[in-house]
C-alpha cells in the first residue's frame, strides 16, 4: 500500500522512518518541516504453529522493509542523495542469529514445530506467550532489577524468551546461536553492521540497568542472569545479548548516530552508502516521539507540559507512555526507565496486550459478520470498511431503540478486555476476558454493533484503570496524545475522551502514520548527531526535533454530560467487579 502526500523543493533535506509492526513494514519520508511526503507499507507473514506461539522471519521482514523504502522513494520522486538520515522502530520481538556480520551471519530457528530446523522462523514475536514458566521463575527470584518492571517479569519481554530457548533447544542448536537481538536493534545492525543497540530496547525489554548515574553502574547484572539460569551468558560478558557485551561499550539514545549504511544495505534499500542511521526505538516509543511534542495551534509544549501528557499507541496492542523528571514506581506498570526516549527523562509504560486484535477477533468471529460486511460493501457509491459501517449502524440502532445516544446501548452488556491476559495494571497473563449480558438476539447485525461498542468501551475503561494506577502513584495526566490504527476510529476516540474525561489529541500526520513519522524524526536527529561529531551531547536534541517536526490536527473534547459521566463510572465499577469475580472463580476451581 502506497500513498504520496506532497512534494518538496529541489534542495530540501529528507528523512526516512521505518516502522516494523506486527504484520507489515512501513517506510515514510518527511521533509525538514515534518511534512509527510510519502508512505508505503509491505506486509509480511506470521506463523502460528501452536496456541500462544507467534513466529516470523527476519529475512522476510528485511525484504519487506527494502520494498517499502524503494516504493516510498519512487512515489515521492525523492532523489536518494537527499535522504540524510534514517530512523528505525519495530516491535519488541526476539531475533536469533549466528555470530558474524550481516553478510555472513545466518538466522537460527526458534521453532520447535520444525525441530528447530526451519531457519526462516527465527523470530519469537512480542505477543508469543510460550515462555510463561520462565517468566514466573524469573519473577520468583525477587531480584531488585524487577523493581523497574513493576515487580513482575512479563513473558512478552526478551529474557523469558531467551531462557525458553536455553531450556528447550537441543544443545547443538543452542550453541549455534551467536546473537540475540531485539528486532529494532536487528534492523540497525543489518543497516550498519554495527553491534550498537539502543537504550530503549535493552533497558525496556532486556532488564539492562541504566540510570542517570555513572556508566560503571550500567549494564546487565551478572548475578541476576546467574540466578535465572543464564550464567553462561554472564560468563561470556553478555555478548550473546544484542552482540556487544557489558565491557567498554554503551547503548545509544533514540536517534543518536550509530553509523552509516553499508554498501550492501544501501543497495538493498535504494539509498546511498554512509547515510546516517540513528539509535532505534520500540514501535510504541516511536509513537510517543511522533505525538508527545506535537504543536497545538502552532505552539509546541514545554517538557514540563509534556509530563502531563500520556502517549497512547493503539494498534494490535496498546501502550501507554508517560514521562517524568524523577523515577516513579508503579506496581504492574513497566518502568520507570531512564533515558529510553529523552536522555534526561524517565518513562513509565503501561499496556494492554490485545486491543485492535481484540476488536478484530470479536467482530470477525461473530455470526453476523458476513452479513454486516455485505451491507458495508453495498452501503453506498463507495464501500465502507466494516468499522465505518458499524460506527454508522450504531447511530441507526440508537434511533430505532429511541436511546439518548449509542453510548447507552450497552447498559446491560459489560466486558473485561483481558482475552490475552492483563499487562497493566495487574501484570497477570492468566486473566481472561469475560462478557455479561448476552441474549438470544445477540446474533444479529444490531447485536454485532452493540458487542463492538461494548469492546471499545471495555478497552477505554481498561485504559482508565491504567491511568488510575499511574496518577495514584504520583503522575499528573491531563491530556491523551493518541496514535496508531485505532486513532482513525472516531467512535473509539470519542469513547476514550468521554471515559477518561480528558481531551484526546490527534496527530497532524494522521494517526496511523504517527509511529513511522516518529521513526523519521529519529532519522533527522541521526543526521544532526552525525554532523556534530562523535561524543556530542544528545541533551535536548530529540525534544527539539519533536517540537519542530510534529503537530496536532484535532483535539477531541470529552462530553460535559453528568449523566454520561455517571454511566461510565457505573460501567467501570462493573468491570472491576467482573475482574474480581474471575479471581474468585479461579479460587473456587483450585479448591
Protein Blocks (a to p, Z undefined) as FASTA:
>chain_A
ZZdfbdcdfkbccdddddddfkbccdddddfkopafbdcddddddddfbghiacddfklm
mmmmmmmmmmmmmmnopafklmmbdcdddddddddddeddfklmccddfbfkloomamml
mcccfklcklmmmmmmmmmnopaklmmnoopacfkbmklmmmmmmmmgcfklmmmpmbdc
dfklmmmmmmnopacddfklmmmmnopacdfbdfklgccdfklmmmnopammmmnoommn
oonojnhpacddehiafbdcdfklmmmnopaehiacdddddfklmmmmmmmmpceehiac
dfklmmmpccddddfbccdddddfbdcddehiacjdehklbfkbccdddddfblklmmmm
mmmmpmklmmmmmmmmmnbmbdcdfklmmmmmmmmmmmmnopabfklmmmmgccdfklno
pfbfnlpakbccddehiafklmpmklmmmmmmmmmmmmmmmmmmmmmmmmmnopacfbdc
dedjklmpmklmmmmmmmnopacdddfkopklmmmmmmmmmmmmmmmmmmnoghiafehk
lmmmmmmmgccfbdcdddfbfklmmmmmmmmmmmmmmmmmmmmmmmmmmZZ
